């Protein structure tokens, strides 16, 4: 084909680029890179048999390369495309398996983002919504949308660089028995919230030593943030957890088995050393009660 024949496809592929990018600036850049690649390809003396298939493949390739650059994923050069691209699209990428693994890891990192970042990331990059559209839909300023997009990208990059692993709580849940010194809530709180609920119990354990974000809880327990946020909110409403800025922490004392065992000997020592101090006034009070007429009128059962 002749170079001048490419011009008839520009408008059609600009529309495709807009649908992919969600904004005209990125779309124009994507379209420009696609056609520059085609010009270079022809200038090198190579032939394009199926123009539409070739352009579509290159545009898709350029688009996903741009996404991979954002998240520090491997890029694939245009030189890795087959000369017979239209006949064998599936063989165009030499590292397709690696890309699939990276895409899976990217989705995992997005799943563990907290709601405020996850929502804008999905709307913008997956659903193609513009900053203005997200601003309107969520009733937040455009500057806030941009800030959350930036922070979300940063958290995704950090997660993919660090490759954080699940903690022991994800594969070996701990048992937390909750007790109270007063009376239960109107719906049986706190027992109705924690009894038989290993997720709630382990979230409370994970947030005990220090305040943590919901993203940190999600990664530690191995459950996407979207699925634990409602549980965290329930724990906060039940006053088993408290929020501190963007973090939560468990708001009661947790005793381990070791704590209980270790406290036995100090208690025994306290009793041995101070028994008379406590018992003497108690014995005097009991003697006075037993000598009263009220006590004498009581039956053995009463």
C-alpha positions as CSV (number, residue, x, y, z in Angstrom):
1,X,0.0,0.0,0.0
2,X,1.0,3.6,-0.5
3,X,1.7,5.9,2.5
4,X,-1.0,8.4,1.4
5,X,-3.6,5.6,1.7
6,X,-3.1,5.7,5.5
7,X,-4.8,9.0,5.8
8,X,-8.3,7.6,5.0
9,X,-8.1,5.6,8.3
10,X,-7.1,8.5,10.6
11,X,-10.6,9.7,11.7
12,X,-11.9,6.1,12.3
13,X,-8.9,5.2,14.5
14,X,-9.0,8.5,16.4
15,X,-12.6,7.6,17.4
16,X,-11.3,4.1,18.5
17,X,-8.5,5.8,20.5
18,X,-11.0,8.1,22.2
19,X,-13.1,5.1,23.3
20,X,-10.0,3.5,24.7
21,X,-8.4,6.5,26.5
22,X,-11.5,8.3,27.6
23,X,-10.1,11.7,26.8
24,X,-9.1,13.5,23.6
25,X,-5.5,14.4,24.6
26,X,-4.4,10.8,25.3
27,X,-6.4,9.6,22.2
28,X,-4.6,12.0,19.9
29,X,-1.2,10.8,21.2
30,X,-2.2,7.2,20.9
31,X,-3.4,7.7,17.3
32,X,-0.3,9.6,16.4
33,X,2.0,6.9,17.7
34,X,0.0,4.3,15.8
35,X,0.3,6.0,12.5
36,X,3.9,7.0,13.0
37,X,4.6,3.3,13.6
38,X,2.9,2.5,10.3
39,X,4.9,5.1,8.5
40,X,8.1,3.8,9.9
41,X,7.1,0.2,9.0
42,X,6.5,1.2,5.4
43,X,9.6,3.3,5.3
44,X,11.6,0.2,6.2
45,X,10.4,-1.4,3.0
46,X,7.9,-3.7,4.7
47,X,4.4,-4.4,3.4
48,X,1.1,-4.2,5.2
49,X,-1.3,-6.7,3.7
50,X,-4.4,-6.1,5.9
51,X,-4.3,-2.4,6.9
52,X,-7.2,-2.4,9.4
53,X,-6.0,-5.5,11.2
54,X,-2.5,-4.1,11.3
55,X,-3.5,-0.7,12.6
56,X,-5.9,-2.2,15.2
57,X,-3.2,-4.5,16.5
58,X,-0.6,-1.7,16.7
59,X,-3.0,0.6,18.5
60,X,-4.0,-2.0,21.0
61,X,-0.3,-2.8,21.6
62,X,0.5,0.9,22.1
63,X,-2.4,1.4,24.4
64,X,-1.4,-1.5,26.7
65,X,2.2,-0.5,26.6
66,X,1.2,2.9,27.9
67,X,-0.7,1.2,30.8
68,X,2.2,-1.1,31.6
69,X,4.5,1.9,31.8
70,X,2.2,3.5,34.3
71,X,2.4,0.5,36.5
72,X,6.0,-0.4,35.8
73,X,5.1,-3.6,33.8
74,X,7.2,-5.0,31.0
75,X,6.7,-3.3,27.6
76,X,6.7,-4.9,24.2
77,X,8.3,-3.2,21.3
78,X,6.6,-2.8,17.9
79,X,9.5,-4.8,16.5
80,X,8.1,-7.9,18.2
81,X,5.1,-7.9,15.9
82,X,4.9,-10.5,13.3
83,X,5.1,-9.5,9.6
84,X,2.0,-11.6,9.1
85,X,0.2,-10.0,12.0
86,X,-3.2,-10.1,10.4
87,X,-2.9,-13.9,10.0
88,X,-1.7,-14.7,13.5
89,X,-2.6,-12.1,16.2
90,X,-2.1,-14.5,19.0
91,X,1.6,-14.9,18.2
92,X,2.2,-11.1,18.0
93,X,3.4,-10.8,21.6
94,X,6.5,-12.8,22.4
95,X,5.9,-12.5,26.2
96,X,2.2,-13.0,26.3
97,X,2.3,-15.2,29.4
98,X,4.3,-12.7,31.3
99,X,1.9,-10.0,30.4
100,X,-1.0,-12.1,31.5
101,X,0.7,-12.6,34.9
102,X,1.4,-8.9,35.2
103,X,-2.2,-8.1,34.4
104,X,-3.4,-10.5,37.0
105,X,-1.1,-8.9,39.6
106,X,-2.3,-5.5,38.5
107,X,-5.9,-6.5,39.1
108,X,-5.0,-7.9,42.5
109,X,-3.3,-4.7,43.6
110,X,-6.4,-2.7,42.5
111,X,-8.6,-5.2,44.4
112,X,-6.7,-4.4,47.6
113,X,-7.0,-0.6,47.3
114,X,-9.3,1.1,49.7
115,X,-12.7,2.3,48.4
116,X,-11.9,6.0,47.7
117,X,-8.9,5.1,45.5
118,X,-10.3,1.9,44.0
119,X,-13.5,3.6,42.8
120,X,-11.9,6.3,40.8
121,X,-9.2,4.0,39.4
122,X,-11.9,1.6,38.1
123,X,-14.1,4.4,36.7
124,X,-11.3,6.2,34.9
125,X,-9.1,3.3,33.6
126,X,-11.6,0.5,33.2
127,X,-14.8,2.3,32.5
128,X,-13.2,5.2,30.5
129,X,-14.9,8.0,32.5
130,X,-13.2,11.4,32.4
131,X,-12.2,13.3,35.5
132,X,-15.1,15.6,35.1
133,X,-17.6,12.7,34.8
134,X,-16.2,11.1,38.0
135,X,-16.3,14.4,39.8
136,X,-20.0,14.7,38.9
137,X,-20.9,11.1,39.7
138,X,-19.2,11.1,43.1
139,X,-20.0,14.8,44.0
140,X,-16.3,15.6,44.7
141,X,-14.0,18.3,43.2
142,X,-12.1,17.4,40.1
143,X,-8.9,18.2,42.0
144,X,-9.8,15.5,44.5
145,X,-10.4,13.0,41.7
146,X,-7.0,13.7,40.2
147,X,-5.4,13.4,43.7
148,X,-7.0,10.1,44.3
149,X,-6.0,8.8,40.9
150,X,-2.4,9.8,41.6
151,X,-2.4,8.2,45.0
152,X,-4.1,5.1,43.7
153,X,-1.4,4.7,41.0
154,X,1.3,5.2,43.6
155,X,-0.2,2.5,45.9
156,X,-0.5,0.1,43.0
157,X,3.1,0.7,42.0
158,X,4.3,0.2,45.6
159,X,2.3,-3.0,45.9
160,X,3.7,-4.4,42.7
161,X,7.2,-3.5,43.7
162,X,7.0,-4.8,47.2
163,X,4.9,-7.9,46.3
164,X,3.5,-8.0,49.8
165,X,2.5,-11.4,51.0
166,X,-0.5,-12.5,53.1
167,X,0.1,-12.9,56.8
168,X,-0.5,-16.0,58.8
169,X,-4.1,-14.9,59.4
170,X,-4.9,-15.5,55.8
171,X,-4.2,-19.3,55.9
172,X,-4.4,-20.0,59.6
173,X,-7.2,-17.9,61.2
174,X,-6.9,-17.2,64.9
175,X,-9.8,-17.6,67.3
176,X,-10.8,-14.6,69.3
177,X,-13.4,-15.0,72.1
178,X,-15.0,-11.7,73.0
179,X,-16.3,-11.1,76.5
180,X,-17.9,-8.1,78.3
181,X,-18.2,-7.0,81.9
182,X,-21.6,-5.3,81.4
183,X,-24.7,-6.3,79.6
184,X,-25.2,-7.3,75.9
185,X,-26.4,-4.8,73.4
186,X,-30.0,-4.8,72.2
187,X,-29.2,-7.1,69.4
188,X,-26.8,-9.3,71.4
189,X,-23.7,-7.2,70.7
190,X,-20.8,-7.9,70.7
191,X,-21.4,-11.6,70.4
192,X,-23.7,-11.4,67.4
193,X,-20.9,-9.6,65.5
194,X,-17.9,-11.8,66.4
195,X,-19.2,-15.3,67.3
196,X,-18.5,-17.6,64.4
197,X,-17.1,-14.8,62.2
198,X,-13.5,-15.6,61.6
199,X,-13.0,-12.6,59.3
200,X,-14.2,-10.2,62.0
201,X,-12.2,-11.9,64.7
202,X,-9.0,-11.8,62.7
203,X,-9.5,-8.2,61.5
204,X,-9.7,-7.2,65.2
205,X,-6.5,-9.2,65.9
206,X,-4.7,-7.6,63.0
207,X,-5.7,-4.0,64.1
208,X,-4.7,-4.5,67.7
209,X,-1.0,-3.8,67.9
210,X,-1.2,-0.5,65.9
211,X,-3.7,1.4,63.7
212,X,-3.8,0.0,60.1
213,X,-5.5,1.0,56.9
214,X,-8.2,-1.1,55.3
215,X,-5.9,-1.9,52.4
216,X,-3.3,-3.2,54.9
217,X,-6.0,-5.4,56.5
218,X,-7.1,-6.6,53.1
219,X,-3.6,-7.6,52.1
220,X,-2.8,-9.2,55.5
221,X,-6.0,-11.4,55.5
222,X,-5.9,-12.1,51.8
223,X,-9.4,-10.7,51.0
224,X,-10.0,-7.8,48.5
225,X,-10.8,-4.6,50.3
226,X,-14.3,-4.4,48.8
227,X,-15.3,-7.5,50.8
228,X,-13.9,-6.4,54.2
229,X,-15.0,-2.8,54.2
230,X,-18.5,-3.6,55.4
231,X,-17.2,-5.8,58.2
232,X,-14.8,-3.1,59.3
233,X,-17.7,-0.6,59.3
234,X,-19.8,-3.0,61.4
235,X,-17.0,-3.3,63.9
236,X,-16.6,0.4,64.1
237,X,-20.4,0.9,64.6
238,X,-20.4,-1.7,67.3
239,X,-17.5,0.2,69.0
240,X,-15.2,-2.7,68.8
241,X,-13.0,-0.6,66.4
242,X,-12.3,3.1,66.2
243,X,-11.1,5.2,63.2
244,X,-8.1,7.4,63.5
245,X,-7.7,9.4,60.2
246,X,-7.5,6.9,57.4
247,X,-6.8,4.0,59.8
248,X,-8.7,1.8,62.2
249,X,-7.7,0.1,65.5
250,X,-9.2,-2.4,67.9
251,X,-10.7,-0.6,70.9
252,X,-10.5,-3.1,73.7
253,X,-7.9,-5.2,75.5
254,X,-7.0,-8.6,74.0
255,X,-5.5,-11.3,76.3
256,X,-3.7,-14.2,74.8
257,X,-3.5,-17.6,76.5
258,X,0.1,-16.8,77.5
259,X,-1.1,-13.5,79.1
260,X,-3.6,-15.5,81.3
261,X,-1.1,-18.2,82.3
262,X,1.5,-15.6,83.1
263,X,-0.9,-13.7,85.4
264,X,-1.7,-16.7,87.6
265,X,1.4,-16.7,89.7
266,X,1.4,-12.9,90.4
267,X,-2.3,-13.3,91.5
268,X,-1.4,-16.1,93.8
269,X,1.5,-14.1,95.3
270,X,-0.8,-11.1,95.8
271,X,-3.3,-13.3,97.7
272,X,-0.7,-15.0,99.9
273,X,0.9,-11.6,100.9
274,X,-2.3,-9.7,101.4
275,X,-5.0,-12.2,102.3
276,X,-5.6,-10.9,105.9
277,X,-5.7,-7.3,104.6
278,X,-8.6,-8.1,102.4
279,X,-10.3,-10.8,104.5
280,X,-10.4,-9.0,107.9
281,X,-12.9,-6.2,106.9
282,X,-14.9,-8.7,104.8
283,X,-15.2,-11.1,107.7
284,X,-16.3,-8.2,110.0
285,X,-19.0,-7.2,107.6
286,X,-20.3,-10.8,107.2
287,X,-20.4,-11.2,111.0
288,X,-22.5,-8.0,111.3
289,X,-24.9,-9.1,108.6
290,X,-25.4,-12.6,110.2
291,X,-26.2,-10.9,113.5
292,X,-29.0,-8.8,112.0
293,X,-32.7,-9.7,112.5
294,X,-33.2,-9.6,108.7
295,X,-30.6,-12.4,108.2
296,X,-32.1,-14.5,111.1
297,X,-35.5,-14.5,109.4
298,X,-34.2,-15.9,106.2
299,X,-34.7,-19.6,105.4
300,X,-31.7,-21.7,104.4
301,X,-32.9,-21.6,100.8
302,X,-33.1,-17.8,100.8
